[in-house]
Amino acid sequence: MNGFSDHGLDEGAFGESKASSVVKAFDAFPKTKPSYQTKTQNGGVWTLFLAVASLLLAVTEVRRWYVGETHHTFSVEKGVSHNLQLNLDIVVAMKCDDLHLNVQDASGDRIMASQALSRDPTIWSHWDNIKGAHSLGSSAAERGGVDYQEEDVHDYLGAARKKRKYAKTPRLGRGASPDSCRIFGSLELNKVQGDFHITARGHGYMEFGQHLDHSSFNFTHYINELSFGPFYPGLNNPLDNTRTATEQHFEKFQYYLSVVPTVYTDNPGALQKYSDAAVPLSSGDDSVPQVRLPRNTIFTNQYAVTEQSHVVSERQVPGIFVKFDIEPLMLTIAEEWGGLLSLLVRLVNVVSGVLVAGGWVFQIQEWANEVAGRRRQRRQDGHGGVLTGRKSMDKN
């Protein structure tokens, strides 16, 4: 009829095929005719607002994924170790020859720490004005306006890579007479409850001819380092950089420590491969099977501390007493990252949620504006009828 068949052409090819019409029947996203679409200023503002909100939330999710999340997990300590290393760096405002330092634990062992640790004569004025020194339990204002914040796992890992040496004692000036003593070093202790104490010569122990005059007592002290486990001077502990002063000769300072073995890692998957009977190689105990820690993992100890001090009578022993107890738990602080697929899923959820919620709010706002416009129109129509006198004419 139209000549197309003479040239081998099919008129149906110019329309929709049956296959495409069947597929279109499953279209869940029907299109609105352009004649039904109206662009408004209010809709444009909402579109910009939703776009900015989606962008900000997406950037926040990407940043959180990049930084990772820190998880704290408590578990029964893996393995049974017997030794515990104590790291001490303390300055006492008394001469070295007048101090006596000992360690005693619950097993009955007594360690002559005075012989195992190093002693350097020094002057108290060198340690009295150290930047950042504070009293235990001081407020943020007393610490220079900086409140306590838990450090990032990477900060701990980076601090553990720094040199593991005690700083040198400041040199005495020419003609200066030392009035204080710096005691520092590391000790191998039994991993049981115990205490170490610093007392005056001839007090607390029977030493004939070693009685020290009471007027020489001054247990004002500055703790630069007190930690357990491998020596990481870059890690912060509750008693680090704390200073305590007294004007009394018979003052007794007591510190109660609760020690918890702690592992910092950003490789939690590798850490799970170790058996429960294994003890980290850095624990310093050779009596049980040990393994090497995975990369970016350190083994240390944290502790909580409670302090009290009071004046005692001359019949009691003044000094500095530190009592520690080992908790049978292990704290694992791990930093983990989600996969790329989980990041994409979270981004889709965030953006789609903002768009859907924003669309609902926009529709509610448009409906509310429409209702309010109708009410205003009715009020205007009713008010205008009274002015023109229509109601009075209807009554007549």
C-alpha positions in Angstrom: 0.0 0.0 0.0 2.7 2.5 0.9 5.4 1.1 -1.2 7.7 0.0 1.7 7.1 -3.7 1.0 8.3 -3.3 -2.5 11.7 -2.3 -1.3 11.9 -5.1 1.4 11.2 -2.7 4.3 9.0 -3.6 7.3 6.8 -0.8 8.6 6.8 -2.4 12.1 10.5 -1.6 12.4 9.6 2.1 12.7 7.5 1.4 15.9 8.0 -0.4 19.2 8.8 -4.0 18.9 6.9 -6.6 20.9 10.1 -7.5 22.9 10.6 -3.9 24.0 7.0 -3.5 25.0 7.2 -6.6 27.2 10.4 -5.3 28.9 8.7 -1.9 29.5 5.9 -3.5 31.3 8.4 -4.2 34.2 9.6 -0.6 34.4 9.5 0.5 38.0 10.6 4.0 37.2 7.9 5.5 35.0 8.7 8.9 33.5 6.7 12.0 33.9 5.8 14.0 30.8 7.8 17.2 30.5 4.5 19.2 30.4 3.8 18.0 33.9 7.1 19.1 35.3 7.4 22.6 36.8 10.6 24.1 38.2 10.2 26.3 41.2 12.6 28.5 43.2 11.7 26.6 46.4 12.5 23.2 44.8 15.9 24.6 43.5 16.8 25.7 47.0 15.9 22.3 48.5 17.9 20.6 45.7 21.0 22.6 46.6 20.6 22.0 50.3 20.3 18.2 49.8 23.3 18.1 47.5 25.4 20.0 50.0 24.2 17.8 52.9 24.9 14.6 50.9 28.4 15.8 50.1 29.2 16.7 53.7 28.0 13.3 55.0 29.8 11.4 52.2 33.1 13.2 53.1 32.5 12.3 56.8 32.0 8.7 56.0 35.1 8.6 53.8 37.2 10.3 56.5 35.9 7.8 59.1 36.7 4.9 56.9 40.2 6.3 56.2 41.0 6.9 59.9 39.5 3.6 61.1 37.7 2.7 64.2 39.3 1.8 67.6 37.9 -1.2 69.5 38.6 -2.1 73.1 38.3 -5.8 73.9 38.9 -7.5 77.3 39.8 -11.1 77.5 41.6 -13.6 79.8 45.3 -13.1 79.5 46.8 -15.5 76.9 49.5 -17.7 78.4 51.0 -17.7 81.8 54.1 -15.6 82.2 56.2 -15.3 85.4 58.3 -12.2 85.0 57.4 -8.6 84.9 59.7 -5.7 84.1 59.5 -2.5 86.2 60.8 0.7 84.7 61.5 3.5 87.2 62.8 7.1 87.0 62.2 9.1 90.1 63.9 12.0 91.8 63.7 12.4 95.6 64.8 15.5 97.4 67.3 13.7 99.6 70.9 12.6 99.1 71.5 9.2 97.5 73.4 7.9 100.6 70.3 8.6 102.8 67.8 6.6 100.7 67.0 2.9 100.9 65.0 1.2 98.0 63.6 -2.3 98.2 61.1 -4.5 96.4 59.0 -7.2 98.1 56.3 -9.4 96.5 53.6 -11.8 97.6 55.8 -14.8 97.0 58.2 -13.6 99.7 61.1 -12.6 97.4 62.9 -9.5 98.2 65.0 -7.6 95.7 67.7 -5.2 96.7 66.7 -2.6 94.2 69.2 -0.1 95.6 72.0 -2.2 94.0 70.2 -3.0 90.7 69.1 0.6 89.9 71.3 3.5 89.0 71.7 6.5 91.3 72.8 10.0 90.2 73.3 12.9 92.7 71.4 15.9 91.4 70.0 19.3 92.4 66.2 19.6 93.0 66.1 22.9 91.2 66.8 21.1 88.0 63.5 19.2 88.3 61.3 21.7 90.1 60.3 23.7 87.0 60.0 21.0 84.3 57.4 22.0 81.7 54.2 19.9 82.0 54.9 18.6 85.5 51.7 18.3 87.5 50.3 16.7 90.6 48.4 13.5 90.4 44.7 14.1 89.9 45.2 17.8 88.9 42.6 19.6 86.8 43.0 20.5 83.2 43.8 24.1 84.2 46.6 23.0 86.4 48.0 20.9 83.5 48.1 23.9 81.2 44.5 23.8 80.0 44.9 20.4 78.3 42.4 17.8 79.3 43.1 14.1 79.1 42.5 12.5 75.7 43.2 8.9 74.7 45.9 8.8 72.2 45.5 7.2 68.8 46.8 3.6 68.3 49.3 5.0 65.7 50.6 7.4 68.3 51.4 4.5 70.6 53.0 2.5 67.8 55.1 5.5 66.8 56.2 6.2 70.4 57.3 2.5 70.8 59.7 2.9 67.9 61.6 5.7 69.6 64.9 5.1 71.4 64.6 3.1 74.6 67.2 4.9 76.7 66.9 6.9 79.9 67.8 10.6 79.5 71.0 11.7 81.0 71.0 13.4 84.4 71.7 17.2 84.2 75.3 18.0 85.1 76.0 19.7 88.4 77.4 23.2 88.2 80.9 24.0 89.3 80.9 24.1 93.1 77.3 22.9 93.4 76.4 20.6 96.2 73.8 17.9 95.4 70.7 17.8 97.6 68.6 15.2 95.7 68.9 11.8 94.2 67.8 10.5 90.8 67.0 6.7 90.9 66.4 5.1 87.5 66.6 1.8 85.6 64.7 -1.4 85.0 64.1 -4.4 87.3 62.9 -7.9 86.6 60.1 -8.8 89.1 57.9 -11.8 89.7 54.5 -11.3 88.1 52.6 -11.3 91.3 51.3 -8.7 93.7 54.1 -6.7 95.3 55.3 -3.3 96.4 58.5 -1.3 96.3 59.3 1.4 98.7 61.8 4.2 99.2 62.6 4.9 102.8 65.3 6.7 104.8 68.5 5.1 105.8 68.1 3.2 109.0 64.3 3.3 109.0 62.2 0.3 108.2 65.3 -2.1 108.3 67.6 -3.0 111.1 70.9 -1.3 110.2 73.3 -0.8 113.0 74.9 2.6 113.0 72.9 3.8 110.0 70.2 5.8 111.8 69.6 9.1 109.9 68.7 12.3 111.7 65.0 13.1 111.3 65.6 16.6 110.2 67.1 15.3 106.9 63.8 13.6 105.9 62.2 15.2 102.8 60.2 12.8 100.6 59.3 15.5 98.0 59.6 13.6 94.8 59.2 13.9 91.0 58.2 10.8 89.0 59.5 11.0 85.4 58.7 7.4 84.5 56.9 4.5 86.2 55.8 1.7 83.8 55.6 -2.1 83.6 56.7 -4.3 80.7 59.1 -3.3 77.9 60.5 0.2 78.3 58.8 2.6 76.0 59.7 6.1 77.2 57.4 7.6 74.6 54.2 6.1 76.1 52.4 8.1 78.7 51.4 6.5 82.0 49.3 8.0 84.8 52.3 8.7 87.1 54.6 10.0 84.4 55.7 13.6 84.9 54.0 14.0 88.3 55.4 16.0 91.2 54.5 15.8 94.9 55.9 18.2 97.5 55.8 18.2 101.3 57.1 20.3 104.1 56.8 17.6 106.7 59.6 15.3 107.7 57.4 12.3 108.5 55.2 12.2 105.4 54.1 8.8 104.0 53.1 8.7 100.3 51.2 5.6 99.1 50.3 4.7 95.6 48.0 1.7 94.7 48.4 0.5 91.2 46.2 -2.0 89.2 48.2 -3.3 86.3 46.4 -4.6 83.1 48.4 -6.2 80.3 47.6 -4.3 77.1 48.2 -4.9 73.4 48.1 -2.1 70.8 47.7 -3.1 67.2 46.4 -2.0 63.8 46.6 -5.5 62.5 43.9 -7.4 64.6 43.5 -10.1 62.0 47.1 -11.2 62.4 46.9 -11.0 66.1 44.1 -13.6 66.2 46.4 -16.3 64.7 48.3 -16.7 67.9 47.3 -19.6 70.2 46.1 -19.0 73.8 49.2 -20.7 75.2 51.5 -18.2 73.5 53.1 -15.3 75.3 54.4 -12.2 73.4 58.2 -12.3 73.0 58.5 -8.8 74.3 57.1 -9.9 77.7 60.6 -10.8 78.9 59.7 -14.3 80.2 61.7 -17.2 78.9 60.0 -19.9 80.9 57.0 -20.5 78.6 56.6 -20.8 74.8 56.7 -17.5 73.1 56.0 -16.0 69.7 56.9 -12.9 67.9 54.2 -10.2 67.7 52.9 -9.3 64.3 53.9 -6.1 62.6 52.5 -2.9 64.0 51.8 -4.5 67.4 53.3 -3.8 70.8 52.8 -5.5 74.1 52.8 -3.3 77.2 50.9 -2.7 80.5 48.5 0.0 81.6 47.6 0.8 85.1 45.1 2.8 87.2 46.4 4.5 90.3 45.0 5.7 93.6 47.1 8.0 95.8 47.0 9.0 99.4 49.4 10.7 101.7 49.4 11.6 105.4 51.7 12.6 108.2 52.8 9.7 110.5 54.3 9.6 113.9 58.0 9.1 114.6 57.3 5.5 115.6 56.2 4.8 112.0 58.2 4.7 108.8 57.8 7.6 106.4 58.6 7.3 102.7 57.3 6.5 99.3 55.3 3.2 99.0 54.0 1.8 95.7 51.8 -1.3 95.8 50.9 -3.0 92.6 48.5 -5.8 91.7 48.4 -7.7 88.4 44.9 -8.2 86.9 44.3 -11.6 85.1 42.9 -9.8 82.1 44.3 -8.6 78.8 43.1 -5.4 77.1 43.4 -5.4 73.3 43.1 -1.9 71.6 42.8 -2.5 67.9 42.3 -0.1 65.1 40.3 -1.6 62.2 39.3 -0.5 58.7 36.3 -1.7 56.7 36.6 -2.9 53.1 36.0 -0.8 50.0 32.7 -2.5 49.4 31.4 -1.6 52.9 32.4 2.0 52.2 30.4 2.1 49.0 27.4 0.6 50.7 27.6 3.2 53.5 27.9 6.0 50.9 24.9 4.8 49.0 22.9 4.5 52.2 23.8 7.9 53.4 23.1 9.7 50.1 19.9 7.8 49.3 18.7 8.4 52.9 19.3 12.1 52.6 17.5 12.3 49.3 14.5 10.3 50.4 14.1 12.1 53.7 14.6 15.4 52.0 12.0 14.5 49.4 9.5 13.7 52.1 10.2 17.0 53.9 9.8 18.9 50.6 6.5 17.2 49.8 5.2 18.0 53.3 6.3 21.6 53.0 4.6 21.9 49.6 1.4 20.4 51.0 1.5 22.8 54.0 2.1 25.8 51.8 -0.8 24.7 49.6 -3.2 24.3 52.6 -2.1 27.7 54.0 -2.6 29.3 50.6 -6.2 28.0 50.4 -7.1 29.2 53.8 -5.7 32.7 53.0 -7.7 32.7 49.8 -10.9 31.8 51.6 -10.4 34.5 54.2 -9.8 37.1 51.5 -12.9 36.0 49.6 -15.0 36.1 52.8 -13.6 39.4 53.9 -14.2 40.9 50.4 -17.9 39.8 50.4 -18.6 41.9 53.6 -17.1 45.0 52.0 -19.1 44.8 48.9 -22.3 44.2 50.8 -23.2 40.9 49.1 -24.3 39.3 52.4 -26.6 42.1 53.2 -28.2 42.0 49.7 -28.8 38.3 50.1 -30.7 38.8 53.3 -33.0 41.3 51.6 
